[in-house]
Amino acid sequence: MKSKKLIKHARDLRKNSTDAERKLWHRLRSRNFFNLKFRRQEPIDKYIVDFVCYEKKLIIELDGGQHNEFMEKDIPRTEALQKQG
């Protein structure tokens, strides 16, 4: 079950999305991309992913200038999400 705090945080992220997230969402929403259903700022486990397509088991993370390279702190999140498929 997703915690109320995590759901509220995801909603806040949707309301305050970055320019890059808004541009990508414009392309992914409403099955505009290969007729695939995407969700944005979706809570999965204890994390919030930027975009997810459950049908293809695909997660897209957009990391801006604050993440110039893969961060060590991203490894546990990536491993946890990969274990879930």
Secondary structure, DSSP 8 states (H G I E B T S, - for coil): ---HHHHHHHHHHHHT--HHHHHHHHHHGGGTTTT---EEEEEETTEEEEEEETTTTEEE----TT-SS--TTHHHHHHHHHHT-
